[in-house]
Amino acid sequence: MLKIYFARSGVLFVAYGLIKNIMNIRESRNTDINAIQDLHEEAFGEPEGKVIAQLVGDIFEDETAKPLLSLIVEANDEIVGNIIFSSLNVEGHPNVSAYILAPLAICSQYQRQGWGMKLINTGLEKLKDNDADIVLVLGDPNYYQRSGFSTGHHLQPPYPLEYPDAWMALELKPGTLIKAKGMVHCASALSSAEYW
Ligand SMILES: CC(C)(COP(=O)(O)OP(=O)(O)OC[C@H]1O[C@@H](n2cnc3c(N)ncnc32)[C@H](O)[C@@H]1OP(=O)(O)O)[C@@H](O)C(=O)NCCC(=O)NCCS
């Protein structure tokens, strides 16, 4: 009887260990970059995937994108999700610490399980801890509004937009969005018109 109990406990212990290790969010390392690019290529699909994978490589190499926050979702040591926040400048407000969220991807096998939202919210918490003021995004309003992004701001994108409602901001420090008005200047890697 005791043997069966210990055998069962052992199986449960191993199973718990596996489950516990299944999904994990952490900051990415330089050695993760190739896997992150592969993930974006898969998640965005043809033909956009290759363009985004290249963009990701460019952002990591771009000094003007720094400080940069890149988080990944790992599933059993495989990278299945990534979000990048890169630094940007707001014209006329050199003391405002602002970031743009781009890109974000969860590999197709793990989509619609809440990981995209967890990456966004974990990133926002980390940026807040680092005293960031504002985060901007150009994306699906229905999705990003769930994390508090809105069009209630006066920050102009670098190019005229086809869908202005997709240009959203979120303040991490109350009051910053009322004060910060003007054109934003993103990192060089993100400044090409094709991304807007
Ligand atoms: C967009 C993306 C990051 C969302 O990540 P996710 O982990 O699947 O999303 P979550 O589980 O956090 O949230 C799920 C919600 O996102 C939206 N969503 C997710 N995938 C979607 C898709 N393919 N089409 C439309 N809406 C989608 C839906 O509103 C969904 O809610 P629902 O399941 O109740 O309908 C992911 O689908 C992805 O990587 N897509 C390809 C790359 C991409 O488009 N990136 C966005 C750049 S702005």
Ligand as a Chemical Component Dictionary entry (heavy atoms), coordinates in Angstrom:
data_LIG
# 
_chem_comp.id                   LIG 
_chem_comp.type                 NON-POLYMER 
_chem_comp.pdbx_formal_charge   0 
_chem_comp.three_letter_code    LIG 
# 
loop_
_chem_comp_atom.comp_id 
_chem_comp_atom.atom_id 
_chem_comp_atom.alt_atom_id 
_chem_comp_atom.type_symbol 
_chem_comp_atom.charge 
_chem_comp_atom.model_Cartn_x 
_chem_comp_atom.model_Cartn_y 
_chem_comp_atom.model_Cartn_z 
_chem_comp_atom.pdbx_ordinal 
LIG C1  C1  C 0 -2.559  38.897 -31.922 1  
LIG C2  C2  C 0 -1.910  37.845 -31.005 2  
LIG C3  C3  C 0 -0.591  38.371 -30.470 3  
LIG C4  C4  C 0 -2.863  37.609 -29.844 4  
LIG O1  O1  O 0 -2.250  36.738 -28.918 5  
LIG P1  P1  P 0 -3.109  35.621 -28.189 6  
LIG O2  O2  O 0 -2.276  35.049 -27.109 7  
LIG O3  O3  O 0 -3.669  34.712 -29.207 8  
LIG O4  O4  O 0 -4.283  36.510 -27.606 9  
LIG P2  P2  P 0 -4.984  36.369 -26.206 10 
LIG O5  O5  O 0 -5.215  34.936 -25.905 11 
LIG O6  O6  O 0 -4.255  37.196 -25.222 12 
LIG O7  O7  O 0 -6.343  37.084 -26.482 13 
LIG C5  C5  C 0 -7.290  36.445 -27.278 14 
LIG C6  C6  C 0 -8.076  37.485 -28.021 15 
LIG O8  O8  O 0 -7.257  38.100 -28.978 16 
LIG C7  C7  C 0 -7.982  38.277 -30.172 17 
LIG N1  N1  N 0 -7.353  37.428 -31.193 18 
LIG C8  C8  C 0 -6.364  36.546 -30.995 19 
LIG N2  N2  N 0 -5.990  36.004 -32.164 20 
LIG C9  C9  C 0 -6.785  36.548 -33.089 21 
LIG C10 C10 C 0 -6.895  36.393 -34.477 22 
LIG N3  N3  N 0 -6.116  35.555 -35.161 23 
LIG N4  N4  N 0 -7.825  37.120 -35.117 24 
LIG C11 C11 C 0 -8.639  37.965 -34.433 25 
LIG N5  N5  N 0 -8.573  38.154 -33.113 26 
LIG C12 C12 C 0 -7.665  37.462 -32.453 27 
LIG C13 C13 C 0 -9.390  37.865 -29.920 28 
LIG O9  O9  O 0 -10.098 38.988 -29.494 29 
LIG C14 C14 C 0 -9.215  36.887 -28.783 30 
LIG O10 O10 O 0 -10.315 36.852 -27.950 31 
LIG P3  P3  P 0 -11.366 35.653 -28.112 32 
LIG O11 O11 O 0 -10.553 34.380 -28.102 33 
LIG O12 O12 O 0 -12.239 35.832 -26.924 34 
LIG O13 O13 O 0 -12.023 35.888 -29.422 35 
LIG C15 C15 C 0 -1.687  36.516 -31.747 36 
LIG O14 O14 O 0 -2.910  36.090 -32.280 37 
LIG C16 C16 C 0 -0.655  36.604 -32.847 38 
LIG O15 O15 O 0 0.523   36.419 -32.608 39 
LIG N6  N6  N 0 -1.103  36.862 -34.093 40 
LIG C17 C17 C 0 -0.196  36.970 -35.222 41 
LIG C18 C18 C 0 0.713   38.161 -35.114 42 
LIG C19 C19 C 0 -0.061  39.456 -34.914 43 
LIG O16 O16 O 0 -1.049  39.725 -35.593 44 
LIG N7  N7  N 0 0.420   40.274 -33.954 45 
LIG C20 C20 C 0 -0.259  41.490 -33.573 46 
LIG C21 C21 C 0 0.582   42.644 -33.874 47 
LIG S1  S1  S 0 -0.289  44.139 -33.463 48 
# 
loop_
_chem_comp_bond.comp_id 
_chem_comp_bond.atom_id_1 
_chem_comp_bond.atom_id_2 
_chem_comp_bond.value_order 
_chem_comp_bond.pdbx_ordinal 
LIG C1  C2  SING 1  
LIG C2  C3  SING 2  
LIG C2  C4  SING 3  
LIG C2  C15 SING 4  
LIG C4  O1  SING 5  
LIG O1  P1  SING 6  
LIG P1  O2  DOUB 7  
LIG P1  O3  SING 8  
LIG P1  O4  SING 9  
LIG O4  P2  SING 10 
LIG P2  O5  DOUB 11 
LIG P2  O6  SING 12 
LIG P2  O7  SING 13 
LIG O7  C5  SING 14 
LIG C5  C6  SING 15 
LIG C6  O8  SING 16 
LIG C6  C14 SING 17 
LIG O8  C7  SING 18 
LIG C7  N1  SING 19 
LIG C7  C13 SING 20 
LIG N1  C8  SING 21 
LIG N1  C12 SING 22 
LIG C8  N2  DOUB 23 
LIG N2  C9  SING 24 
LIG C9  C10 SING 25 
LIG C9  C12 DOUB 26 
LIG C10 N3  SING 27 
LIG C10 N4  DOUB 28 
LIG N4  C11 SING 29 
LIG C11 N5  DOUB 30 
LIG N5  C12 SING 31 
LIG C13 O9  SING 32 
LIG C13 C14 SING 33 
LIG C14 O10 SING 34 
LIG O10 P3  SING 35 
LIG P3  O11 DOUB 36 
LIG P3  O12 SING 37 
LIG P3  O13 SING 38 
LIG C15 O14 SING 39 
LIG C15 C16 SING 40 
LIG C16 O15 DOUB 41 
LIG C16 N6  SING 42 
LIG N6  C17 SING 43 
LIG C17 C18 SING 44 
LIG C18 C19 SING 45 
LIG C19 O16 DOUB 46 
LIG C19 N7  SING 47 
LIG N7  C20 SING 48 
LIG C20 C21 SING 49 
LIG C21 S1  SING 50 
# 
